[in-house]
């Protein structure tokens, strides 16, 4: 069963995790959103009932 020979696959796995850890993670962790979300109030907005002309 050639799938159980770990020599090439272990090296591929370790190399891909090194690339992910060294290159991708710092870029993702330093990402900053252009606009911070505004804090929302806890009050519900004041709404008025509609005035239906045909009712």
Order of alpha helices (4+ residues) and beta strands (2+ residues): alpha-alpha
